[in-house]
């Protein structure tokens, strides 16, 4: 009996979590990271503040969970594995473009709250980045088996691919006047292809 009760609560729990994260995303995009308050997130989600606190201790934790969800969804929407280096590089560039253009990540990158930016994008290897690393590692292994990606420890190559793509995403606005969209994609692909070539 208890197992059926547990199962009946799972979709509701996931629905509440998603409602809270959706509200946080809306607030961050509309008002910016610095103005996201837990009370307003709860109000927009249609839940009480204690409901949010039972899941996350503060706004920073909500933002972390939101980024994990959004980055994982972006990663899962693009195939990072393929039989060869070209397919893998195309997948990495597509993920980079989608993350670069993501409204929540964009708001974080534009934020004047440098602590938030550093904590979730630069300073630590979080859940979302670990998920990206694993997906990149798997794609690199496949490319190595195909013979189109050079030899090397796959997780080390994946970490460098992540650094190349992440820094390109973070700095895209700065170089946009001299590196328009088509060139941005082309040069990121060339950098990754050259790094991974045997």
N, C-alpha and C positions, 0 to 999 in steps of 0.2 A: 504493500500500500504506500509506504513512504517513497518508493522509487517512482510511482506514477505521479505523486504530488510534486516531487522534485522536478520531474520532466515538465509538468504543467507550468511551473514557474520559470523555466529557462527562457522561453521566448519573451515573456514579460520583462525579465531582467535585461535581456539583450535590447529590447525595445526601449527601456528606460535609459540604459547607457547610451544608446544611439541618439535618443532625443536630447540628452544632456550635451553630448559631443556636437550634435548638429547646431544646438543653440550657441555653444561656444564658438563654433566656426562662423556662424552668422554675425555674432558680436565682434569677433576679431576682424572680420573682413569689413564690417561697417564702421567700427569705431577705433580699431587698432588694438594691438596686444596690451598696451599700457592701460587702456580703459576697460578691459574685461574684468568685471567683478563677479564674484561667485553668486551674489544675490540676484544679479541681473541674468546670469546664465540659468539659474534655477527658475526664475520667473518666465523666461522665454521658453524653457523646456516644459513648463507646466508642472513642475515638481517643487517640493519644499527644499529649503537649504539643507536640513538634515539628510534628505535623500541623496543629495550630492556628496555631502561629507562622509556618508557611509561608503562611498565608492572611492573618493579622492580627497586627500587632506586639504588641498588648497588649489587656487587657480593654476599655479605652475604644473601641478600634477594633472589637471584636466587638459592643459595644453599639451603636455607630454603624451597623454593617451590619445588625444586628437591627432597629433602628428604621426604617432605609430599607426593609427587606423588609416589615415589618408595616404601615407607612404606605402603601407602594405597593399592597399587597394590599387594604387598606381603601379606598383611592382607586379602585382598579380594580373593586371590588365594587359601587360606586354610580355611577350615570350622572350625570355633572356637566354634560352638555350636554343641551339641549332646545331646542325652538323658541322658548320664551318665558322671561321673567324668573321667573315663578312656578315653573316646572319646575327652573330653575337654582337658585333659592333653596332649594327643597325638597331638592335633591341636596346642597347645601352643608351644610344643617342635618343631614341624615342622616350625612354624613361626620363632622361635628363630634360627633354623638352616639356614633358607633362609636369614634372616637378617644378621646373622653372616657371611655368605658366599657372601653377596651382594657386588659387586665390588665398588660401590659408598660409601656405609657405611664403608666398609673395608678401603678405602682410607681416610675417615674421621677419623677412629679410629687409623690409622697409622700416621696421620698428626702430625707434630711438632708444629702446630698452636693450642696450647691448648685452646685459647679463642674460636675458632670455635667449637672445641669438646665440651667444657663446655656449650656454648650457645645452641647448637642444640641437645645435648644428655644428659647433666647432669643438667644444670642450670635452665631450664625453662620447663614448661609443654606446649609443642607446639601442633599445629594442629594434627600432625601425632600421637603423643602420646595420645591425647584426643580421636582420632579415635580408637586406640588400646584399650584404657580403656573402651570405649563404647562396643566394640566387646567382650572384656573379661567379662564385666558386664552382657551382655546378655547371654553368655555361662554359667556363674555362676548361674544366675537366673534359667536357664533351669535345671542345675544340682541339684539345691536346690529343685526344684519342683519334680524332680525324686527321691530325698532323698539321693543321693550319694555325694553331696557336703554339708559341714556343714552349720549350720545357721550362719548368720552374715549379716551385711550391704553389699550388693553385690558390691557397688562401692569401699568400703574399701578393700574387699577381692581382687577385680580386681587391685587396686593400688598396693597391695603387690605382686600379681602375676607378674605384670609388672616390679616391682623392682627386683624380683628374676630373671626373665628371662633376663631383660636388663643388670643387673650386670654380669650374666653368659656370655652373648654375649660379653660384653666389655672386660672381662678378659680372654677370651678363649685362646688367644695366650700365655699368661703368664703361664697357667697351662697345656698347650698341652703336654709338656714332661712327665708329671705324670698322665695326664687324657686324654688318647687317645679318638678318635672319638666315639667309641661304648660306652665307659664308660661315656663320657661327656653327651651323650644323655640319657643314663640310669640314671645317677645321677641327672640330671636336672628333669627328669620325676619323680624320687623318691622324690625329694625335693618338687615339686609341689603337688604330690599326697598326701604326708604326711601333707602338710599345709592345703589342702582342705578337707581331710577326716573327716567325722562326728566323 
